[in-house]
Amino acid sequence: MSYEKVKEYFNSVGMGERVIVRENTIDTVESAAKAVGCEPAHIAKTMSFIQKEEPVLIVTAGDAKVDNQKYKARFHEKAVMIPGDRAQALVGHEPGAICPFGINEGVRVYLDISLKRFKQVHTSAGSLNSTVTLSPTELETHSASAGWIDVCKNWNNEG
């Protein structure tokens, strides 16, 4: 059902052709980059966190890692990932297929600035074998993002 929600949304905004079903499972940055034919950095990975019992998604570049100190400074709490067995219920997508589209109501989405350096990024489209290609501006628009944040490291030569 997750893929269908994402596909339906992109069809409704005239961008359905950008949602591609791939032959292989693409549940990691590396497998997604191989399937799409790009560098891993160009994969927009969606990380799922729990804050005060509420789900929060942070979309980052494939080569970026969440920096615990930056995360705590931004959100005033420790970064705690949503357990895999709770992802579907809290977010609306299964682990490996989490994306910022077609999610449950009330899930906040943030975009990390590590994505802004690219003209295009590729993210999951709600299933373990689908992707959608967007510019960072389109990603912001179509994910109903709460804004751009800086909570990652290792993507711009910082530790």
C-alpha positions as CSV (number, residue, x, y, z in Angstrom):
1,M,0.0,0.0,0.0
2,S,2.9,2.4,0.7
3,Y,4.1,2.4,-2.9
4,E,0.6,2.9,-4.2
5,K,0.2,6.0,-2.0
6,V,3.4,7.5,-3.2
7,K,2.7,6.7,-6.9
8,E,-0.9,8.1,-6.5
9,Y,0.5,11.3,-5.0
10,F,3.1,11.8,-7.8
11,N,0.5,11.0,-10.5
12,S,-1.8,13.7,-8.9
13,V,1.0,16.4,-9.3
14,G,1.9,15.3,-12.9
15,M,5.1,13.6,-11.9
16,G,4.1,9.9,-11.9
17,E,6.6,9.0,-14.6
18,R,9.4,9.8,-12.1
19,V,8.4,6.9,-9.9
20,I,10.3,3.9,-11.1
21,V,9.9,0.3,-10.1
22,R,13.3,-1.5,-10.2
23,E,14.0,-5.2,-10.7
24,N,16.0,-5.7,-7.5
25,T,15.5,-5.0,-3.9
26,I,17.1,-1.6,-3.0
27,D,17.0,-1.4,0.7
28,T,20.4,0.2,1.3
29,V,22.2,3.3,0.0
30,E,24.6,1.1,-1.9
31,S,22.0,-1.1,-3.6
32,A,19.9,2.0,-4.5
33,A,22.9,3.7,-6.0
34,K,23.7,0.6,-8.1
35,A,20.1,0.3,-9.3
36,V,19.8,4.0,-10.2
37,G,23.3,4.2,-11.6
38,C,24.7,7.0,-9.4
39,E,27.1,7.7,-6.6
40,P,25.9,6.7,-3.2
41,A,26.0,10.4,-2.1
42,H,23.1,11.1,-4.5
43,I,20.8,8.8,-2.7
44,A,18.5,10.7,-0.4
45,K,18.1,8.3,2.6
46,T,15.3,8.8,5.0
47,M,16.2,8.2,8.6
48,S,13.4,7.6,11.1
49,F,13.6,8.9,14.7
50,I,11.3,9.0,17.7
51,Q,11.0,12.2,19.6
52,K,8.7,12.4,22.7
53,E,6.9,9.3,21.3
54,E,6.3,11.1,17.9
55,P,8.0,9.9,14.6
56,V,10.3,12.3,12.8
57,L,12.0,11.7,9.5
58,I,15.3,13.3,8.4
59,V,16.3,12.9,4.8
60,T,20.1,13.1,4.3
61,A,22.6,12.5,1.5
62,G,23.7,9.0,1.1
63,D,27.2,9.8,2.3
64,A,26.2,11.7,5.3
65,K,25.9,10.4,8.9
66,V,23.8,11.9,11.6
67,D,26.0,13.7,14.1
68,N,24.7,13.0,17.6
69,Q,26.0,16.4,18.9
70,K,24.3,18.4,16.1
71,Y,21.1,16.4,16.5
72,K,21.0,17.0,20.2
73,A,21.7,20.7,19.7
74,R,18.9,21.0,17.2
75,F,16.2,18.9,18.9
76,H,17.3,19.1,22.5
77,E,17.3,15.3,22.9
78,K,19.3,12.3,22.0
79,A,18.9,10.7,18.6
80,V,16.8,7.5,19.0
81,M,16.0,5.5,15.9
82,I,12.5,4.1,15.5
83,P,12.8,0.3,16.0
84,G,12.2,-1.6,12.8
85,D,9.1,-3.4,14.1
86,R,7.4,0.0,14.8
87,A,8.3,1.8,11.6
88,Q,5.3,0.7,9.5
89,A,2.8,1.7,12.3
90,L,4.5,5.0,13.1
91,V,5.6,6.2,9.7
92,G,3.5,4.3,7.2
93,H,6.4,2.5,5.4
94,E,8.4,-0.6,6.2
95,P,12.1,-0.4,7.0
96,G,14.2,-0.1,3.9
97,A,11.4,1.6,2.0
98,I,10.9,4.6,4.2
99,C,10.6,7.8,2.3
100,P,9.1,11.3,3.0
101,F,6.0,10.8,0.8
102,G,2.8,9.0,1.5
103,I,3.5,8.9,5.2
104,N,1.2,8.9,8.2
105,E,-0.4,12.2,9.1
106,G,1.5,14.1,11.7
107,V,5.0,12.7,10.9
108,R,7.4,15.7,10.7
109,V,9.9,15.7,7.9
110,Y,13.2,17.6,7.9
111,L,15.8,17.8,5.1
112,D,19.5,17.9,5.9
113,I,21.6,20.5,4.1
114,S,23.9,17.7,2.8
115,L,21.3,17.3,0.0
116,K,21.5,20.9,-1.3
117,R,24.8,20.3,-3.2
118,F,23.1,18.1,-5.8
119,K,21.0,19.0,-8.8
120,Q,19.1,15.7,-8.4
121,V,18.7,13.1,-5.7
122,H,17.0,9.7,-5.7
123,T,14.9,8.4,-2.8
124,S,12.7,5.5,-2.1
125,A,9.1,5.6,-3.4
126,G,7.5,3.5,-0.6
127,S,8.6,0.0,-1.5
128,L,11.8,-2.0,-1.5
129,N,12.2,-1.8,-5.2
130,S,11.0,1.7,-6.2
131,T,12.7,5.1,-6.5
132,V,11.8,8.7,-7.4
133,T,14.2,11.3,-8.7
134,L,13.8,14.9,-7.7
135,S,15.7,18.2,-7.3
136,P,16.3,19.3,-3.7
137,T,13.7,22.0,-4.2
138,E,11.2,19.4,-5.4
139,L,12.0,17.2,-2.5
140,E,11.3,20.0,-0.1
141,T,8.0,20.8,-1.8
142,H,6.7,17.3,-2.2
143,S,7.8,16.0,1.2
144,A,5.9,18.8,3.0
145,S,9.1,19.4,4.8
146,A,9.3,21.3,8.0
147,G,12.5,22.8,6.7
148,W,16.2,22.4,6.1
149,I,18.5,21.5,9.1
150,D,22.1,20.7,9.6
151,V,22.5,17.5,11.7
152,C,24.9,15.5,9.6
153,K,28.7,14.9,9.3
154,N,31.2,13.3,7.0
155,W,29.7,14.7,3.8
156,N,31.7,18.0,3.6
157,N,35.1,16.9,5.0
158,E,34.1,17.5,8.6
159,G,34.5,14.7,11.1
